[in-house]
Amino acid sequence: MKFKALVVILLVVLCGCRQPPDFVDTDGKDYRYADIQGSWQVINYWATWCAPCIREIPELIRLHENNDNVIVFGVNFDAPEGDEVASQIKTMGITFPVYQEDPYAHLGFDVPAVLPTTVLIDPEGKLAGVLVGPQTEASLLSAMGIKET
């Protein structure tokens, strides 16, 4: 009986020790930078009124889906609130996660002044580049030094 009580107490304590997330996406999924370290992070700033952004989204989706060591995240430049966020993501056809809040301050780069802008974070978590203008899967893989498969 004492053993069962000890196990229950230990489980309660361990559940309470869960680290808080570093950020949340628009679907409510929690992320910790430590958990995604080891992969390239591609952070793309977009807006529904940006024609080059609209053309670029399918390339980013391919990059996200075709490369196990790359995680694509989006940032809605206009930062709408409520149901408008989900509506704009659907309008753009985005299937990769979109930050709920702009990560620029935490990751150490400036808010882009031009769209589209894509920020590359290397597998060690360091800023590796800021690319202005529309990108392709091939151009992003090249910028990361990854050979196409």
Phi and psi in radians as a Rosetta constraint file:
Dihedral C 1 N 2 CA 2 C 2 CIRCULARHARMONIC -1.100 0.35
Dihedral N 2 CA 2 C 2 N 3 CIRCULARHARMONIC -0.618 0.35
Dihedral C 2 N 3 CA 3 C 3 CIRCULARHARMONIC -1.129 0.35
Dihedral N 3 CA 3 C 3 N 4 CIRCULARHARMONIC -0.750 0.35
Dihedral C 3 N 4 CA 4 C 4 CIRCULARHARMONIC -1.112 0.35
Dihedral N 4 CA 4 C 4 N 5 CIRCULARHARMONIC -0.720 0.35
Dihedral C 4 N 5 CA 5 C 5 CIRCULARHARMONIC -1.115 0.35
Dihedral N 5 CA 5 C 5 N 6 CIRCULARHARMONIC -0.707 0.35
Dihedral C 5 N 6 CA 6 C 6 CIRCULARHARMONIC -1.112 0.35
Dihedral N 6 CA 6 C 6 N 7 CIRCULARHARMONIC -0.731 0.35
Dihedral C 6 N 7 CA 7 C 7 CIRCULARHARMONIC -1.104 0.35
Dihedral N 7 CA 7 C 7 N 8 CIRCULARHARMONIC -0.772 0.35
Dihedral C 7 N 8 CA 8 C 8 CIRCULARHARMONIC -1.078 0.35
Dihedral N 8 CA 8 C 8 N 9 CIRCULARHARMONIC -0.799 0.35
Dihedral C 8 N 9 CA 9 C 9 CIRCULARHARMONIC -1.087 0.35
Dihedral N 9 CA 9 C 9 N 10 CIRCULARHARMONIC -0.758 0.35
Dihedral C 9 N 10 CA 10 C 10 CIRCULARHARMONIC -1.080 0.35
Dihedral N 10 CA 10 C 10 N 11 CIRCULARHARMONIC -0.747 0.35
Dihedral C 10 N 11 CA 11 C 11 CIRCULARHARMONIC -1.105 0.35
Dihedral N 11 CA 11 C 11 N 12 CIRCULARHARMONIC -0.717 0.35
Dihedral C 11 N 12 CA 12 C 12 CIRCULARHARMONIC -1.095 0.35
Dihedral N 12 CA 12 C 12 N 13 CIRCULARHARMONIC -0.769 0.35
Dihedral C 12 N 13 CA 13 C 13 CIRCULARHARMONIC -1.130 0.35
Dihedral N 13 CA 13 C 13 N 14 CIRCULARHARMONIC -0.795 0.35
Dihedral C 13 N 14 CA 14 C 14 CIRCULARHARMONIC -1.114 0.35
Dihedral N 14 CA 14 C 14 N 15 CIRCULARHARMONIC -0.663 0.35
Dihedral C 14 N 15 CA 15 C 15 CIRCULARHARMONIC -1.125 0.35
Dihedral N 15 CA 15 C 15 N 16 CIRCULARHARMONIC -0.599 0.35
Dihedral C 15 N 16 CA 16 C 16 CIRCULARHARMONIC -1.316 0.35
Dihedral N 16 CA 16 C 16 N 17 CIRCULARHARMONIC -0.209 0.35
Dihedral C 16 N 17 CA 17 C 17 CIRCULARHARMONIC -1.605 0.35
Dihedral N 17 CA 17 C 17 N 18 CIRCULARHARMONIC 0.082 0.35
Dihedral C 17 N 18 CA 18 C 18 CIRCULARHARMONIC -1.075 0.35
Dihedral N 18 CA 18 C 18 N 19 CIRCULARHARMONIC 2.296 0.35
Dihedral C 18 N 19 CA 19 C 19 CIRCULARHARMONIC -1.196 0.35
Dihedral N 19 CA 19 C 19 N 20 CIRCULARHARMONIC 2.464 0.35
Dihedral C 19 N 20 CA 20 C 20 CIRCULARHARMONIC -1.234 0.35
Dihedral N 20 CA 20 C 20 N 21 CIRCULARHARMONIC 2.683 0.35
Dihedral C 20 N 21 CA 21 C 21 CIRCULARHARMONIC -1.225 0.35
Dihedral N 21 CA 21 C 21 N 22 CIRCULARHARMONIC 2.670 0.35
Dihedral C 21 N 22 CA 22 C 22 CIRCULARHARMONIC -1.387 0.35
Dihedral N 22 CA 22 C 22 N 23 CIRCULARHARMONIC -0.578 0.35
Dihedral C 22 N 23 CA 23 C 23 CIRCULARHARMONIC -2.765 0.35
Dihedral N 23 CA 23 C 23 N 24 CIRCULARHARMONIC 2.909 0.35
Dihedral C 23 N 24 CA 24 C 24 CIRCULARHARMONIC -2.263 0.35
Dihedral N 24 CA 24 C 24 N 25 CIRCULARHARMONIC 2.478 0.35
Dihedral C 24 N 25 CA 25 C 25 CIRCULARHARMONIC -1.572 0.35
Dihedral N 25 CA 25 C 25 N 26 CIRCULARHARMONIC 3.090 0.35
Dihedral C 25 N 26 CA 26 C 26 CIRCULARHARMONIC -1.215 0.35
Dihedral N 26 CA 26 C 26 N 27 CIRCULARHARMONIC -0.225 0.35
Dihedral C 26 N 27 CA 27 C 27 CIRCULARHARMONIC -1.573 0.35
Dihedral N 27 CA 27 C 27 N 28 CIRCULARHARMONIC -0.027 0.35
Dihedral C 27 N 28 CA 28 C 28 CIRCULARHARMONIC 1.556 0.35
Dihedral N 28 CA 28 C 28 N 29 CIRCULARHARMONIC 0.119 0.35
Dihedral C 28 N 29 CA 29 C 29 CIRCULARHARMONIC -1.354 0.35
Dihedral N 29 CA 29 C 29 N 30 CIRCULARHARMONIC 2.331 0.35
Dihedral C 29 N 30 CA 30 C 30 CIRCULARHARMONIC -1.477 0.35
Dihedral N 30 CA 30 C 30 N 31 CIRCULARHARMONIC 2.543 0.35
Dihedral C 30 N 31 CA 31 C 31 CIRCULARHARMONIC -2.358 0.35
Dihedral N 31 CA 31 C 31 N 32 CIRCULARHARMONIC 2.582 0.35
Dihedral C 31 N 32 CA 32 C 32 CIRCULARHARMONIC -2.159 0.35
Dihedral N 32 CA 32 C 32 N 33 CIRCULARHARMONIC 2.313 0.35
Dihedral C 32 N 33 CA 33 C 33 CIRCULARHARMONIC -1.017 0.35
Dihedral N 33 CA 33 C 33 N 34 CIRCULARHARMONIC -0.602 0.35
Dihedral C 33 N 34 CA 34 C 34 CIRCULARHARMONIC -1.085 0.35
Dihedral N 34 CA 34 C 34 N 35 CIRCULARHARMONIC -0.561 0.35
Dihedral C 34 N 35 CA 35 C 35 CIRCULARHARMONIC -1.326 0.35
Dihedral N 35 CA 35 C 35 N 36 CIRCULARHARMONIC -0.428 0.35
Dihedral C 35 N 36 CA 36 C 36 CIRCULARHARMONIC -1.791 0.35
Dihedral N 36 CA 36 C 36 N 37 CIRCULARHARMONIC -0.044 0.35
Dihedral C 36 N 37 CA 37 C 37 CIRCULARHARMONIC -1.074 0.35
Dihedral N 37 CA 37 C 37 N 38 CIRCULARHARMONIC 2.528 0.35
Dihedral C 37 N 38 CA 38 C 38 CIRCULARHARMONIC 1.801 0.35
Dihedral N 38 CA 38 C 38 N 39 CIRCULARHARMONIC -0.260 0.35
Dihedral C 38 N 39 CA 39 C 39 CIRCULARHARMONIC -2.035 0.35
Dihedral N 39 CA 39 C 39 N 40 CIRCULARHARMONIC 2.682 0.35
Dihedral C 39 N 40 CA 40 C 40 CIRCULARHARMONIC -1.263 0.35
Dihedral N 40 CA 40 C 40 N 41 CIRCULARHARMONIC 2.410 0.35
Dihedral C 40 N 41 CA 41 C 41 CIRCULARHARMONIC -1.903 0.35
Dihedral N 41 CA 41 C 41 N 42 CIRCULARHARMONIC 2.183 0.35
Dihedral C 41 N 42 CA 42 C 42 CIRCULARHARMONIC -1.945 0.35
Dihedral N 42 CA 42 C 42 N 43 CIRCULARHARMONIC 1.985 0.35
Dihedral C 42 N 43 CA 43 C 43 CIRCULARHARMONIC -1.935 0.35
Dihedral N 43 CA 43 C 43 N 44 CIRCULARHARMONIC 1.951 0.35
Dihedral C 43 N 44 CA 44 C 44 CIRCULARHARMONIC -1.892 0.35
Dihedral N 44 CA 44 C 44 N 45 CIRCULARHARMONIC 2.194 0.35
Dihedral C 44 N 45 CA 45 C 45 CIRCULARHARMONIC -1.594 0.35
Dihedral N 45 CA 45 C 45 N 46 CIRCULARHARMONIC 2.237 0.35
Dihedral C 45 N 46 CA 46 C 46 CIRCULARHARMONIC -2.452 0.35
Dihedral N 46 CA 46 C 46 N 47 CIRCULARHARMONIC 2.928 0.35
Dihedral C 46 N 47 CA 47 C 47 CIRCULARHARMONIC -2.645 0.35
Dihedral N 47 CA 47 C 47 N 48 CIRCULARHARMONIC 2.666 0.35
Dihedral C 47 N 48 CA 48 C 48 CIRCULARHARMONIC -1.184 0.35
Dihedral N 48 CA 48 C 48 N 49 CIRCULARHARMONIC -0.410 0.35
Dihedral C 48 N 49 CA 49 C 49 CIRCULARHARMONIC -1.549 0.35
Dihedral N 49 CA 49 C 49 N 50 CIRCULARHARMONIC -0.020 0.35
Dihedral C 49 N 50 CA 50 C 50 CIRCULARHARMONIC -1.676 0.35
Dihedral N 50 CA 50 C 50 N 51 CIRCULARHARMONIC 1.817 0.35
Dihedral C 50 N 51 CA 51 C 51 CIRCULARHARMONIC -1.025 0.35
Dihedral N 51 CA 51 C 51 N 52 CIRCULARHARMONIC -0.785 0.35
Dihedral C 51 N 52 CA 52 C 52 CIRCULARHARMONIC -1.080 0.35
Dihedral N 52 CA 52 C 52 N 53 CIRCULARHARMONIC -0.569 0.35
Dihedral C 52 N 53 CA 53 C 53 CIRCULARHARMONIC -1.103 0.35
Dihedral N 53 CA 53 C 53 N 54 CIRCULARHARMONIC -0.765 0.35
Dihedral C 53 N 54 CA 54 C 54 CIRCULARHARMONIC -1.053 0.35
Dihedral N 54 CA 54 C 54 N 55 CIRCULARHARMONIC -0.756 0.35
Dihedral C 54 N 55 CA 55 C 55 CIRCULARHARMONIC -1.214 0.35
Dihedral N 55 CA 55 C 55 N 56 CIRCULARHARMONIC -0.496 0.35
Dihedral C 55 N 56 CA 56 C 56 CIRCULARHARMONIC -1.393 0.35
Dihedral N 56 CA 56 C 56 N 57 CIRCULARHARMONIC -0.504 0.35
Dihedral C 56 N 57 CA 57 C 57 CIRCULARHARMONIC -0.927 0.35
Dihedral N 57 CA 57 C 57 N 58 CIRCULARHARMONIC -0.809 0.35
Dihedral C 57 N 58 CA 58 C 58 CIRCULARHARMONIC -1.033 0.35
Dihedral N 58 CA 58 C 58 N 59 CIRCULARHARMONIC -0.596 0.35
Dihedral C 58 N 59 CA 59 C 59 CIRCULARHARMONIC -1.139 0.35
Dihedral N 59 CA 59 C 59 N 60 CIRCULARHARMONIC -0.725 0.35
Dihedral C 59 N 60 CA 60 C 60 CIRCULARHARMONIC -1.168 0.35
Dihedral N 60 CA 60 C 60 N 61 CIRCULARHARMONIC -0.652 0.35
Dihedral C 60 N 61 CA 61 C 61 CIRCULARHARMONIC -1.104 0.35
Dihedral N 61 CA 61 C 61 N 62 CIRCULARHARMONIC -0.785 0.35
Dihedral C 61 N 62 CA 62 C 62 CIRCULARHARMONIC -1.060 0.35
Dihedral N 62 CA 62 C 62 N 63 CIRCULARHARMONIC -0.778 0.35
Dihedral C 62 N 63 CA 63 C 63 CIRCULARHARMONIC -1.007 0.35
Dihedral N 63 CA 63 C 63 N 64 CIRCULARHARMONIC -0.806 0.35
Dihedral C 63 N 64 CA 64 C 64 CIRCULARHARMONIC -1.122 0.35
Dihedral N 64 CA 64 C 64 N 65 CIRCULARHARMONIC -0.734 0.35
Dihedral C 64 N 65 CA 65 C 65 CIRCULARHARMONIC -1.415 0.35
Dihedral N 65 CA 65 C 65 N 66 CIRCULARHARMONIC -0.480 0.35
Dihedral C 65 N 66 CA 66 C 66 CIRCULARHARMONIC -1.707 0.35
Dihedral N 66 CA 66 C 66 N 67 CIRCULARHARMONIC -0.076 0.35
Dihedral C 66 N 67 CA 67 C 67 CIRCULARHARMONIC -2.296 0.35
Dihedral N 67 CA 67 C 67 N 68 CIRCULARHARMONIC 1.912 0.35
Dihedral C 67 N 68 CA 68 C 68 CIRCULARHARMONIC -1.127 0.35
Dihedral N 68 CA 68 C 68 N 69 CIRCULARHARMONIC -0.441 0.35
Dihedral C 68 N 69 CA 69 C 69 CIRCULARHARMONIC -1.734 0.35
Dihedral N 69 CA 69 C 69 N 70 CIRCULARHARMONIC 0.301 0.35
Dihedral C 69 N 70 CA 70 C 70 CIRCULARHARMONIC -2.283 0.35
Dihedral N 70 CA 70 C 70 N 71 CIRCULARHARMONIC 2.301 0.35
Dihedral C 70 N 71 CA 71 C 71 CIRCULARHARMONIC -2.093 0.35
Dihedral N 71 CA 71 C 71 N 72 CIRCULARHARMONIC 2.150 0.35
Dihedral C 71 N 72 CA 72 C 72 CIRCULARHARMONIC -1.706 0.35
Dihedral N 72 CA 72 C 72 N 73 CIRCULARHARMONIC 2.318 0.35
Dihedral C 72 N 73 CA 73 C 73 CIRCULARHARMONIC -2.176 0.35
Dihedral N 73 CA 73 C 73 N 74 CIRCULARHARMONIC 2.512 0.35
Dihedral C 73 N 74 CA 74 C 74 CIRCULARHARMONIC -1.843 0.35
Dihedral N 74 CA 74 C 74 N 75 CIRCULARHARMONIC 2.744 0.35
Dihedral C 74 N 75 CA 75 C 75 CIRCULARHARMONIC -2.326 0.35
Dihedral N 75 CA 75 C 75 N 76 CIRCULARHARMONIC 2.095 0.35
Dihedral C 75 N 76 CA 76 C 76 CIRCULARHARMONIC -1.333 0.35
Dihedral N 76 CA 76 C 76 N 77 CIRCULARHARMONIC 1.933 0.35
Dihedral C 76 N 77 CA 77 C 77 CIRCULARHARMONIC -0.974 0.35
Dihedral N 77 CA 77 C 77 N 78 CIRCULARHARMONIC -0.633 0.35
Dihedral C 77 N 78 CA 78 C 78 CIRCULARHARMONIC -1.410 0.35
Dihedral N 78 CA 78 C 78 N 79 CIRCULARHARMONIC -0.214 0.35
Dihedral C 78 N 79 CA 79 C 79 CIRCULARHARMONIC 0.834 0.35
Dihedral N 79 CA 79 C 79 N 80 CIRCULARHARMONIC 0.966 0.35
Dihedral C 79 N 80 CA 80 C 80 CIRCULARHARMONIC -1.198 0.35
Dihedral N 80 CA 80 C 80 N 81 CIRCULARHARMONIC 2.871 0.35
Dihedral C 80 N 81 CA 81 C 81 CIRCULARHARMONIC -2.052 0.35
Dihedral N 81 CA 81 C 81 N 82 CIRCULARHARMONIC 2.874 0.35
Dihedral C 81 N 82 CA 82 C 82 CIRCULARHARMONIC 1.112 0.35
Dihedral N 82 CA 82 C 82 N 83 CIRCULARHARMONIC -2.477 0.35
Dihedral C 82 N 83 CA 83 C 83 CIRCULARHARMONIC -1.174 0.35
Dihedral N 83 CA 83 C 83 N 84 CIRCULARHARMONIC -0.347 0.35
Dihedral C 83 N 84 CA 84 C 84 CIRCULARHARMONIC -1.091 0.35
Dihedral N 84 CA 84 C 84 N 85 CIRCULARHARMONIC -0.596 0.35
Dihedral C 84 N 85 CA 85 C 85 CIRCULARHARMONIC -1.050 0.35
Dihedral N 85 CA 85 C 85 N 86 CIRCULARHARMONIC -0.937 0.35
Dihedral C 85 N 86 CA 86 C 86 CIRCULARHARMONIC -1.069 0.35
Dihedral N 86 CA 86 C 86 N 87 CIRCULARHARMONIC -0.684 0.35
Dihedral C 86 N 87 CA 87 C 87 CIRCULARHARMONIC -1.088 0.35
Dihedral N 87 CA 87 C 87 N 88 CIRCULARHARMONIC -0.760 0.35
Dihedral C 87 N 88 CA 88 C 88 CIRCULARHARMONIC -1.213 0.35
Dihedral N 88 CA 88 C 88 N 89 CIRCULARHARMONIC -0.656 0.35
Dihedral C 88 N 89 CA 89 C 89 CIRCULARHARMONIC -1.086 0.35
Dihedral N 89 CA 89 C 89 N 90 CIRCULARHARMONIC -0.753 0.35
Dihedral C 89 N 90 CA 90 C 90 CIRCULARHARMONIC -1.133 0.35
Dihedral N 90 CA 90 C 90 N 91 CIRCULARHARMONIC -0.758 0.35
Dihedral C 90 N 91 CA 91 C 91 CIRCULARHARMONIC -1.019 0.35
Dihedral N 91 CA 91 C 91 N 92 CIRCULARHARMONIC -0.690 0.35
Dihedral C 91 N 92 CA 92 C 92 CIRCULARHARMONIC -1.406 0.35
Dihedral N 92 CA 92 C 92 N 93 CIRCULARHARMONIC -0.214 0.35
Dihedral C 92 N 93 CA 93 C 93 CIRCULARHARMONIC 1.273 0.35
Dihedral N 93 CA 93 C 93 N 94 CIRCULARHARMONIC 0.430 0.35
Dihedral C 93 N 94 CA 94 C 94 CIRCULARHARMONIC -1.320 0.35
Dihedral N 94 CA 94 C 94 N 95 CIRCULARHARMONIC 2.267 0.35
Dihedral C 94 N 95 CA 95 C 95 CIRCULARHARMONIC -2.016 0.35
Dihedral N 95 CA 95 C 95 N 96 CIRCULARHARMONIC -0.146 0.35
Dihedral C 95 N 96 CA 96 C 96 CIRCULARHARMONIC -1.536 0.35
Dihedral N 96 CA 96 C 96 N 97 CIRCULARHARMONIC 2.822 0.35
Dihedral C 96 N 97 CA 97 C 97 CIRCULARHARMONIC -1.154 0.35
Dihedral N 97 CA 97 C 97 N 98 CIRCULARHARMONIC 2.566 0.35
Dihedral C 97 N 98 CA 98 C 98 CIRCULARHARMONIC -2.103 0.35
Dihedral N 98 CA 98 C 98 N 99 CIRCULARHARMONIC 2.231 0.35
Dihedral C 98 N 99 CA 99 C 99 CIRCULARHARMONIC -0.988 0.35
Dihedral N 99 CA 99 C 99 N 100 CIRCULARHARMONIC 2.431 0.35
Dihedral C 99 N 100 CA 100 C 100 CIRCULARHARMONIC -1.290 0.35
Dihedral N 100 CA 100 C 100 N 101 CIRCULARHARMONIC -0.627 0.35
Dihedral C 100 N 101 CA 101 C 101 CIRCULARHARMONIC -2.270 0.35
Dihedral N 101 CA 101 C 101 N 102 CIRCULARHARMONIC 2.534 0.35
Dihedral C 101 N 102 CA 102 C 102 CIRCULARHARMONIC -1.024 0.35
Dihedral N 102 CA 102 C 102 N 103 CIRCULARHARMONIC 2.223 0.35
Dihedral C 102 N 103 CA 103 C 103 CIRCULARHARMONIC -1.522 0.35
Dihedral N 103 CA 103 C 103 N 104 CIRCULARHARMONIC 0.044 0.35
Dihedral C 103 N 104 CA 104 C 104 CIRCULARHARMONIC -0.947 0.35
Dihedral N 104 CA 104 C 104 N 105 CIRCULARHARMONIC -0.794 0.35
Dihedral C 104 N 105 CA 105 C 105 CIRCULARHARMONIC -1.143 0.35
Dihedral N 105 CA 105 C 105 N 106 CIRCULARHARMONIC -0.740 0.35
Dihedral C 105 N 106 CA 106 C 106 CIRCULARHARMONIC -1.187 0.35
Dihedral N 106 CA 106 C 106 N 107 CIRCULARHARMONIC -0.621 0.35
Dihedral C 106 N 107 CA 107 C 107 CIRCULARHARMONIC -1.644 0.35
Dihedral N 107 CA 107 C 107 N 108 CIRCULARHARMONIC -0.115 0.35
Dihedral C 107 N 108 CA 108 C 108 CIRCULARHARMONIC 1.445 0.35
Dihedral N 108 CA 108 C 108 N 109 CIRCULARHARMONIC 0.680 0.35
Dihedral C 108 N 109 CA 109 C 109 CIRCULARHARMONIC -2.352 0.35
Dihedral N 109 CA 109 C 109 N 110 CIRCULARHARMONIC 2.872 0.35
Dihedral C 109 N 110 CA 110 C 110 CIRCULARHARMONIC -1.439 0.35
Dihedral N 110 CA 110 C 110 N 111 CIRCULARHARMONIC 2.649 0.35
Dihedral C 110 N 111 CA 111 C 111 CIRCULARHARMONIC -1.110 0.35
Dihedral N 111 CA 111 C 111 N 112 CIRCULARHARMONIC 2.291 0.35
Dihedral C 111 N 112 CA 112 C 112 CIRCULARHARMONIC -1.076 0.35
Dihedral N 112 CA 112 C 112 N 113 CIRCULARHARMONIC 2.574 0.35
Dihedral C 112 N 113 CA 113 C 113 CIRCULARHARMONIC -1.783 0.35
Dihedral N 113 CA 113 C 113 N 114 CIRCULARHARMONIC -0.241 0.35
Dihedral C 113 N 114 CA 114 C 114 CIRCULARHARMONIC -2.264 0.35
Dihedral N 114 CA 114 C 114 N 115 CIRCULARHARMONIC 2.516 0.35
Dihedral C 114 N 115 CA 115 C 115 CIRCULARHARMONIC -2.054 0.35
Dihedral N 115 CA 115 C 115 N 116 CIRCULARHARMONIC 2.613 0.35
Dihedral C 115 N 116 CA 116 C 116 CIRCULARHARMONIC -1.306 0.35
Dihedral N 116 CA 116 C 116 N 117 CIRCULARHARMONIC 2.636 0.35
Dihedral C 116 N 117 CA 117 C 117 CIRCULARHARMONIC -2.242 0.35
Dihedral N 117 CA 117 C 117 N 118 CIRCULARHARMONIC 2.394 0.35
Dihedral C 117 N 118 CA 118 C 118 CIRCULARHARMONIC -2.171 0.35
Dihedral N 118 CA 118 C 118 N 119 CIRCULARHARMONIC 2.230 0.35
Dihedral C 118 N 119 CA 119 C 119 CIRCULARHARMONIC -1.839 0.35
Dihedral N 119 CA 119 C 119 N 120 CIRCULARHARMONIC 2.316 0.35
Dihedral C 119 N 120 CA 120 C 120 CIRCULARHARMONIC -1.882 0.35
Dihedral N 120 CA 120 C 120 N 121 CIRCULARHARMONIC 2.215 0.35
Dihedral C 120 N 121 CA 121 C 121 CIRCULARHARMONIC -1.998 0.35
Dihedral N 121 CA 121 C 121 N 122 CIRCULARHARMONIC 2.152 0.35
Dihedral C 121 N 122 CA 122 C 122 CIRCULARHARMONIC -1.293 0.35
Dihedral N 122 CA 122 C 122 N 123 CIRCULARHARMONIC 2.974 0.35
Dihedral C 122 N 123 CA 123 C 123 CIRCULARHARMONIC -1.044 0.35
Dihedral N 123 CA 123 C 123 N 124 CIRCULARHARMONIC -0.313 0.35
Dihedral C 123 N 124 CA 124 C 124 CIRCULARHARMONIC -1.555 0.35
Dihedral N 124 CA 124 C 124 N 125 CIRCULARHARMONIC -0.016 0.35
Dihedral C 124 N 125 CA 125 C 125 CIRCULARHARMONIC 1.554 0.35
Dihedral N 125 CA 125 C 125 N 126 CIRCULARHARMONIC 0.270 0.35
Dihedral C 125 N 126 CA 126 C 126 CIRCULARHARMONIC -1.799 0.35
Dihedral N 126 CA 126 C 126 N 127 CIRCULARHARMONIC 2.578 0.35
Dihedral C 126 N 127 CA 127 C 127 CIRCULARHARMONIC -1.090 0.35
Dihedral N 127 CA 127 C 127 N 128 CIRCULARHARMONIC 2.109 0.35
Dihedral C 127 N 128 CA 128 C 128 CIRCULARHARMONIC -1.892 0.35
Dihedral N 128 CA 128 C 128 N 129 CIRCULARHARMONIC -0.271 0.35
Dihedral C 128 N 129 CA 129 C 129 CIRCULARHARMONIC 2.992 0.35
Dihedral N 129 CA 129 C 129 N 130 CIRCULARHARMONIC 2.737 0.35
Dihedral C 129 N 130 CA 130 C 130 CIRCULARHARMONIC -2.255 0.35
Dihedral N 130 CA 130 C 130 N 131 CIRCULARHARMONIC 2.045 0.35
Dihedral C 130 N 131 CA 131 C 131 CIRCULARHARMONIC -1.889 0.35
Dihedral N 131 CA 131 C 131 N 132 CIRCULARHARMONIC 2.175 0.35
Dihedral C 131 N 132 CA 132 C 132 CIRCULARHARMONIC -1.807 0.35
Dihedral N 132 CA 132 C 132 N 133 CIRCULARHARMONIC 2.351 0.35
Dihedral C 132 N 133 CA 133 C 133 CIRCULARHARMONIC 1.786 0.35
Dihedral N 133 CA 133 C 133 N 134 CIRCULARHARMONIC 2.912 0.35
Dihedral C 133 N 134 CA 134 C 134 CIRCULARHARMONIC -1.149 0.35
Dihedral N 134 CA 134 C 134 N 135 CIRCULARHARMONIC 2.488 0.35
Dihedral C 134 N 135 CA 135 C 135 CIRCULARHARMONIC -2.079 0.35
Dihedral N 135 CA 135 C 135 N 136 CIRCULARHARMONIC 2.831 0.35
Dihedral C 135 N 136 CA 136 C 136 CIRCULARHARMONIC -2.041 0.35
Dihedral N 136 CA 136 C 136 N 137 CIRCULARHARMONIC 2.933 0.35
Dihedral C 136 N 137 CA 137 C 137 CIRCULARHARMONIC -0.992 0.35
Dihedral N 137 CA 137 C 137 N 138 CIRCULARHARMONIC -0.768 0.35
Dihedral C 137 N 138 CA 138 C 138 CIRCULARHARMONIC -1.117 0.35
Dihedral N 138 CA 138 C 138 N 139 CIRCULARHARMONIC -0.745 0.35
Dihedral C 138 N 139 CA 139 C 139 CIRCULARHARMONIC -1.171 0.35
Dihedral N 139 CA 139 C 139 N 140 CIRCULARHARMONIC -0.622 0.35
Dihedral C 139 N 140 CA 140 C 140 CIRCULARHARMONIC -1.239 0.35
Dihedral N 140 CA 140 C 140 N 141 CIRCULARHARMONIC -0.737 0.35
Dihedral C 140 N 141 CA 141 C 141 CIRCULARHARMONIC -1.071 0.35
Dihedral N 141 CA 141 C 141 N 142 CIRCULARHARMONIC -0.703 0.35
Dihedral C 141 N 142 CA 142 C 142 CIRCULARHARMONIC -1.099 0.35
Dihedral N 142 CA 142 C 142 N 143 CIRCULARHARMONIC -0.763 0.35
Dihedral C 142 N 143 CA 143 C 143 CIRCULARHARMONIC -1.106 0.35
Dihedral N 143 CA 143 C 143 N 144 CIRCULARHARMONIC -0.485 0.35
Dihedral C 143 N 144 CA 144 C 144 CIRCULARHARMONIC -1.588 0.35
Dihedral N 144 CA 144 C 144 N 145 CIRCULARHARMONIC -0.076 0.35
Dihedral C 144 N 145 CA 145 C 145 CIRCULARHARMONIC 1.280 0.35
Dihedral N 145 CA 145 C 145 N 146 CIRCULARHARMONIC 0.482 0.35
Dihedral C 145 N 146 CA 146 C 146 CIRCULARHARMONIC -1.836 0.35
Dihedral N 146 CA 146 C 146 N 147 CIRCULARHARMONIC 2.259 0.35
Dihedral C 146 N 147 CA 147 C 147 CIRCULARHARMONIC -1.357 0.35
Dihedral N 147 CA 147 C 147 N 148 CIRCULARHARMONIC 2.437 0.35
Dihedral C 147 N 148 CA 148 C 148 CIRCULARHARMONIC -1.173 0.35
Dihedral N 148 CA 148 C 148 N 149 CIRCULARHARMONIC 2.531 0.35
